[in-house]
């Protein structure tokens, strides 16, 4: 058995009174987040150090005495708002994200997180008990297992969800003997090849493309509503604009859910059937700068797929090898020669050294198959002085 932290996400159906309470909790969390973000931003502008969590927590206590309505909210949600704001700054200083942004009540996504303590969270049949909210009806696709750590309550496009983080144990899947290489692409979502020689070309469902006609029509209607059109324009968003904005957001939500579900099923299948998995470390952020490919890359969900493989491989004791982004997987012949002149439009090429005919994606998948430690293969020695030839 293996100890892990696993989240279970369910949709909940609060009544009118509970919805009002949730809205006030979202507002309180948002107020605290923005308050400390503004405070720390001012300190940084004055070339001073931002506040640490201990100082912010002390300020929160004083702020709750000054603003009595904050005391009506879940206390953990306010503390976690401070932690989230600190985490946003940490990511900014580590250059993992941009400068933290203020939260807006008109955002389509709202949330707060509460912690489990003294039995304040319970689950019985199709209901969950939340602090200061009470019992809320939920739809469970499966039972949450393990010790509850925290619960995130969220609202997206007028739908409410809970995500229950549990400390639990899982039984790793049986260990297969097969290894696989995965070459991500755009024409097809990916091409995979196992060390047994089995090749699979997995088509890209292109969920966004299927909804694009409807999405364009709804966005065109949205652009005609009253809103600010240039930077510095103070024209307020009309009610019809906000209403249409929710319609557009629901289309994006559906596409995102379809993509996530497909990638979950695919990553689970790959982890279940293979002991070692090889992928490339793609520079997605750089590739997204190509305006001709950015939409196709975004709808493929490469980063999300890799993250799924990473944690599922860890859960089930699999080996995930991430090859260097400069590894010439599609240019490296099985004889060890690198075709330096290969361009993106060349889907099939012939090696001048040995005469082998290669399909670009299948060759890349083959070269990405992990090998056992100690093995010495032509594709590994290529990076340390392989001969380069031109097929021009």
C-alpha positions as CSV (number, residue, x, y, z in Angstrom):
1,X,0.0,0.0,0.0
2,X,1.1,3.6,-0.7
3,X,0.2,6.8,1.2
4,X,-1.0,9.5,-1.1
5,X,-3.2,12.7,-1.0
6,X,-6.1,12.3,-3.4
7,X,-8.9,14.8,-4.2
8,X,-12.5,13.8,-4.9
9,X,-14.6,16.4,-6.8
10,X,-18.4,16.4,-6.7
11,X,-21.2,18.7,-7.7
12,X,-23.3,20.1,-4.9
13,X,-26.8,21.7,-4.9
14,X,-27.1,24.3,-2.1
15,X,-30.5,25.8,-1.3
16,X,-31.2,29.5,-1.6
17,X,-30.1,30.3,2.0
18,X,-26.9,28.2,1.6
19,X,-26.1,29.9,-1.7
20,X,-26.3,33.3,0.0
21,X,-23.9,32.1,2.7
22,X,-21.5,30.7,0.1
23,X,-21.6,34.1,-1.8
24,X,-20.7,35.9,1.4
25,X,-17.9,33.4,2.1
26,X,-16.5,34.0,-1.4
27,X,-16.7,37.7,-0.8
28,X,-14.9,37.6,2.6
29,X,-12.1,35.4,1.1
30,X,-11.8,37.7,-1.9
31,X,-11.7,40.8,0.4
32,X,-8.9,39.3,2.6
33,X,-6.9,38.2,-0.5
34,X,-7.1,41.6,-2.2
35,X,-6.4,43.5,1.1
36,X,-3.1,41.8,1.7
37,X,-2.2,41.7,-2.0
38,X,-2.6,45.5,-2.1
39,X,-0.7,45.9,1.2
40,X,2.2,43.8,0.0
41,X,2.2,45.4,-3.4
42,X,2.6,48.9,-1.8
43,X,5.4,47.6,0.4
44,X,7.3,46.2,-2.6
45,X,6.8,49.5,-4.5
46,X,8.4,51.2,-1.6
47,X,11.3,48.7,-1.8
48,X,10.4,47.1,1.5
49,X,9.9,43.4,2.3
50,X,6.4,41.9,2.0
51,X,4.8,40.7,5.2
52,X,5.2,37.1,6.3
53,X,2.4,34.8,7.2
54,X,2.7,35.5,11.0
55,X,2.4,39.3,10.6
56,X,-0.5,38.9,8.1
57,X,-2.3,36.5,10.5
58,X,-2.0,39.1,13.4
59,X,-3.4,41.8,11.0
60,X,-6.2,39.5,10.1
61,X,-7.3,39.2,13.8
62,X,-7.4,43.0,14.1
63,X,-9.2,43.3,10.8
64,X,-11.9,40.9,12.0
65,X,-12.5,43.1,15.0
66,X,-12.8,46.2,12.8
67,X,-15.1,44.5,10.2
68,X,-17.6,42.4,12.1
69,X,-19.0,40.8,8.9
70,X,-15.7,38.9,8.4
71,X,-16.4,37.0,11.6
72,X,-19.4,35.4,10.0
73,X,-17.3,33.7,7.4
74,X,-15.4,30.4,7.9
75,X,-12.2,31.3,9.8
76,X,-10.2,28.7,7.9
77,X,-11.2,30.3,4.5
78,X,-9.7,33.6,5.6
79,X,-6.5,32.0,6.8
80,X,-6.2,30.0,3.6
81,X,-6.8,33.2,1.6
82,X,-3.6,34.7,3.2
83,X,-1.7,31.5,2.4
84,X,-2.9,31.5,-1.2
85,X,-1.8,35.1,-1.6
86,X,1.6,34.2,-0.1
87,X,1.9,31.3,-2.5
88,X,1.1,33.5,-5.5
89,X,4.0,35.8,-4.5
90,X,6.3,32.8,-4.0
91,X,5.5,31.6,-7.6
92,X,6.1,35.2,-8.9
93,X,9.5,35.5,-7.2
94,X,10.4,32.0,-8.5
95,X,9.4,33.2,-12.0
96,X,6.9,30.5,-12.3
97,X,4.0,32.9,-12.9
98,X,3.2,36.6,-13.4
99,X,2.5,39.2,-10.6
100,X,-0.5,38.2,-8.5
101,X,-3.8,39.7,-9.7
102,X,-6.7,41.0,-7.7
103,X,-9.8,38.9,-7.5
104,X,-13.1,40.2,-8.9
105,X,-16.6,39.4,-7.8
106,X,-17.6,39.2,-11.5
107,X,-15.1,36.4,-12.2
108,X,-16.7,33.2,-13.5
109,X,-14.8,31.2,-10.9
110,X,-15.0,31.8,-7.2
111,X,-13.8,29.5,-4.3
112,X,-12.7,29.2,-0.7
113,X,-10.9,26.4,1.2
114,X,-11.8,25.2,4.7
115,X,-9.8,22.7,6.8
116,X,-11.0,19.6,8.7
117,X,-10.9,19.8,12.5
118,X,-13.0,18.3,15.3
119,X,-15.5,16.6,13.0
120,X,-16.6,19.9,11.3
121,X,-16.9,18.1,8.0
122,X,-19.0,15.0,7.5
123,X,-20.3,12.9,4.6
124,X,-23.4,10.9,4.9
125,X,-25.1,9.2,1.9
126,X,-25.7,12.0,-0.7
127,X,-25.0,14.9,1.7
128,X,-22.0,16.7,3.0
129,X,-21.8,18.9,6.1
130,X,-19.8,22.1,5.7
131,X,-18.8,24.5,8.5
132,X,-21.3,27.4,9.0
133,X,-23.3,26.1,6.0
134,X,-24.8,22.8,7.2
135,X,-25.8,19.8,5.2
136,X,-25.6,20.3,1.5
137,X,-26.9,17.8,-1.1
138,X,-24.2,16.4,-3.4
139,X,-23.9,13.9,-6.3
140,X,-21.2,11.3,-5.6
141,X,-19.7,9.3,-8.4
142,X,-17.7,7.3,-5.8
143,X,-17.0,7.3,-2.1
144,X,-14.1,9.4,-0.8
145,X,-11.6,7.2,1.0
146,X,-9.2,8.1,3.8
147,X,-8.8,11.0,6.2
148,X,-10.3,14.3,5.1
149,X,-7.7,17.1,5.2
150,X,-9.6,20.0,3.6
151,X,-12.5,20.9,1.3
152,X,-12.5,23.5,-1.5
153,X,-15.9,24.9,-2.3
154,X,-16.1,26.5,-5.7
155,X,-18.5,28.1,-8.1
156,X,-18.1,28.1,-11.8
157,X,-20.7,29.4,-14.2
158,X,-23.4,29.3,-11.6
159,X,-22.6,25.7,-10.7
160,X,-21.3,24.7,-7.3
161,X,-18.6,22.0,-6.6
162,X,-16.6,20.6,-3.7
163,X,-13.2,19.1,-3.9
164,X,-12.4,16.9,-0.9
165,X,-8.6,16.3,-0.3
166,X,-8.1,13.0,1.5
167,X,-5.0,11.3,2.9
168,X,-5.5,7.8,1.8
169,X,-3.7,4.6,0.7
170,X,-3.8,2.9,-2.7
171,X,-2.7,-0.4,-4.0
172,X,-0.3,0.1,-6.9
173,X,-1.4,-1.6,-10.1
174,X,0.4,-4.8,-11.1
175,X,3.7,-4.3,-12.7
176,X,3.8,-4.9,-16.5
177,X,7.0,-5.6,-18.3
178,X,6.3,-3.3,-21.3
179,X,7.9,0.2,-21.9
180,X,6.5,2.9,-24.2
181,X,7.7,6.1,-25.9
182,X,5.2,8.9,-26.5
183,X,5.6,11.6,-29.2
184,X,3.1,14.4,-28.8
185,X,1.9,16.1,-31.9
186,X,-0.7,18.3,-33.6
187,X,-1.9,16.3,-36.6
188,X,-2.6,13.4,-34.2
189,X,-2.6,13.9,-30.4
190,X,0.3,11.5,-30.0
191,X,2.0,8.6,-31.5
192,X,3.1,5.8,-29.1
193,X,5.4,2.9,-29.6
194,X,6.2,0.1,-27.2
195,X,9.5,-1.9,-26.9
196,X,7.5,-4.8,-28.4
197,X,7.1,-2.8,-31.6
198,X,3.4,-1.9,-31.3
199,X,2.6,1.5,-32.8
200,X,-0.5,3.4,-32.0
201,X,-1.6,6.7,-33.6
202,X,-4.0,8.4,-31.2
203,X,-6.2,11.0,-33.0
204,X,-6.8,14.4,-31.4
205,X,-10.5,14.7,-30.5
206,X,-10.3,18.5,-31.1
207,X,-13.1,19.3,-28.8
208,X,-12.6,23.1,-29.3
209,X,-12.8,22.7,-33.1
210,X,-16.2,21.0,-32.7
211,X,-17.5,23.9,-30.6
212,X,-15.8,26.6,-32.6
213,X,-18.7,27.6,-34.8
214,X,-21.0,28.1,-31.9
215,X,-18.3,29.8,-29.8
216,X,-17.6,32.3,-32.6
217,X,-21.3,33.2,-32.9
218,X,-21.7,33.7,-29.1
219,X,-18.4,35.7,-28.9
220,X,-19.6,37.9,-31.7
221,X,-22.8,38.6,-29.8
222,X,-20.7,39.3,-26.7
223,X,-18.5,41.9,-28.5
224,X,-21.6,43.9,-29.5
225,X,-22.7,44.4,-25.9
226,X,-21.7,47.5,-23.9
227,X,-18.2,47.2,-22.4
228,X,-14.8,48.9,-22.4
229,X,-13.1,48.4,-25.7
230,X,-9.7,50.1,-25.2
231,X,-7.2,50.3,-22.4
232,X,-8.3,53.2,-20.1
233,X,-11.9,53.1,-21.3
234,X,-14.1,53.3,-18.2
235,X,-17.3,52.2,-19.9
236,X,-19.0,49.8,-17.5
237,X,-20.1,46.3,-18.6
238,X,-23.8,46.1,-19.2
239,X,-26.0,43.5,-17.6
240,X,-26.5,41.9,-21.1
241,X,-22.7,41.7,-21.5
242,X,-22.3,39.9,-18.2
243,X,-25.2,37.5,-19.1
244,X,-23.6,36.8,-22.5
245,X,-20.2,36.4,-20.9
246,X,-21.6,33.5,-18.8
247,X,-22.9,31.8,-21.9
248,X,-19.4,31.9,-23.5
249,X,-17.8,30.7,-20.3
250,X,-20.1,27.7,-20.3
251,X,-18.9,26.7,-23.7
252,X,-15.3,26.9,-22.7
253,X,-16.1,24.9,-19.5
254,X,-17.7,22.1,-21.5
255,X,-14.7,21.9,-23.9
256,X,-12.3,21.9,-20.9
257,X,-14.2,19.1,-19.2
258,X,-14.2,17.0,-22.4
259,X,-10.5,17.4,-22.8
260,X,-9.7,16.6,-19.1
261,X,-11.9,13.5,-19.1
262,X,-10.2,12.2,-22.3
263,X,-6.7,12.8,-21.0
264,X,-7.6,11.2,-17.6
265,X,-8.7,8.0,-19.4
266,X,-5.7,8.0,-21.7
267,X,-3.1,8.6,-19.0
268,X,-4.6,5.9,-16.8
269,X,-4.5,3.4,-19.6
270,X,-0.9,4.2,-20.4
271,X,0.2,3.9,-16.8
272,X,-1.7,0.7,-16.3
273,X,-0.1,-1.0,-19.3
274,X,3.5,0.1,-19.1
275,X,6.3,-0.1,-16.6
276,X,8.5,2.7,-18.1
277,X,7.2,5.7,-20.0
278,X,9.3,8.1,-22.0
279,X,8.1,11.6,-23.1
280,X,9.8,14.9,-24.3
281,X,10.2,18.0,-22.2
282,X,8.4,20.4,-24.6
283,X,8.8,24.1,-24.3
284,X,5.0,24.7,-24.5
285,X,5.2,28.4,-23.5
286,X,7.6,29.1,-26.3
287,X,5.6,27.1,-28.8
288,X,2.4,29.0,-27.9
289,X,4.1,32.2,-29.2
290,X,3.5,30.9,-32.7
291,X,0.1,32.4,-33.5
292,X,-0.5,29.8,-36.2
293,X,-0.1,26.8,-33.8
294,X,-1.1,28.3,-30.4
295,X,-4.8,27.3,-30.6
296,X,-4.0,23.8,-31.7
297,X,-1.4,23.4,-28.9
298,X,-3.7,24.8,-26.3
299,X,-6.6,22.5,-27.1
300,X,-4.2,19.4,-27.0
301,X,-3.5,19.8,-23.3
302,X,0.1,18.7,-23.4
303,X,1.0,20.1,-20.0
304,X,-2.0,18.7,-18.3
305,X,-1.3,15.2,-19.8
306,X,2.3,15.3,-18.6
307,X,1.1,16.3,-15.0
308,X,-1.3,13.4,-15.0
309,X,1.4,11.0,-16.1
310,X,3.7,12.3,-13.4
311,X,1.5,11.8,-10.4
312,X,-0.1,8.5,-11.7
313,X,3.3,7.1,-12.4
314,X,4.4,8.0,-8.8
315,X,1.2,6.4,-7.4
316,X,1.8,3.1,-9.2
317,X,5.6,2.8,-9.0
318,X,6.2,3.4,-12.7
319,X,9.3,5.1,-14.2
320,X,8.6,8.3,-16.1
321,X,11.6,9.5,-18.1
322,X,11.4,13.0,-19.4
323,X,13.9,13.5,-22.2
324,X,15.7,16.8,-22.7
325,X,13.9,19.2,-25.0
326,X,16.9,19.3,-27.3
327,X,17.0,15.5,-27.7
328,X,16.8,14.9,-31.5
329,X,14.1,12.2,-31.2
330,X,12.7,12.7,-34.7
331,X,16.1,13.2,-36.4
332,X,18.0,10.3,-34.9
333,X,18.2,7.1,-37.0
334,X,18.3,3.7,-35.4
335,X,21.9,3.4,-36.8
336,X,22.9,6.4,-34.6
337,X,23.1,9.1,-37.3
338,X,21.4,12.5,-36.7
339,X,19.7,14.2,-39.7
340,X,20.5,17.8,-38.9
341,X,18.7,19.2,-42.0
342,X,15.3,17.8,-41.2
343,X,12.5,20.4,-41.2
344,X,9.0,20.3,-39.7
345,X,7.3,19.7,-43.1
346,X,9.4,16.5,-43.6
347,X,7.1,13.8,-42.3
348,X,9.1,10.9,-44.0
349,X,12.8,10.9,-44.5
350,X,15.5,8.5,-45.7
351,X,18.8,8.0,-43.8
352,X,21.7,8.4,-46.2
353,X,24.0,6.4,-43.9
354,X,22.0,3.2,-43.8
355,X,19.1,3.7,-46.2
356,X,16.4,3.3,-43.6
357,X,13.0,5.0,-44.3
358,X,11.5,6.7,-41.3
359,X,8.1,8.1,-40.5
360,X,9.0,11.1,-38.4
361,X,6.5,10.6,-35.5
362,X,6.9,6.9,-35.3
363,X,10.7,7.3,-35.2
364,X,10.4,9.9,-32.4
365,X,8.2,7.6,-30.3
366,X,10.7,4.7,-30.8
367,X,13.6,6.9,-29.7
368,X,11.7,8.0,-26.6
369,X,11.3,4.5,-25.3
370,X,13.2,4.3,-21.9
371,X,15.9,1.8,-21.7
372,X,17.1,0.0,-18.6
373,X,20.0,1.5,-16.7
374,X,23.3,0.3,-18.0
375,X,22.1,-0.4,-21.5
376,X,24.0,1.5,-24.3
377,X,22.0,2.1,-27.4
378,X,22.6,4.1,-30.6
379,X,20.0,6.7,-29.7
380,X,21.7,7.4,-26.4
381,X,25.2,7.7,-27.7
382,X,24.0,10.1,-30.4
383,X,24.0,13.0,-27.9
384,X,27.7,12.4,-27.2
385,X,29.2,12.7,-30.6
386,X,26.9,11.1,-33.1
387,X,27.6,11.7,-36.8
388,X,25.5,14.3,-38.4
389,X,24.4,14.0,-42.0
390,X,22.3,16.1,-44.4
391,X,19.5,14.6,-46.4
392,X,19.2,17.7,-48.5
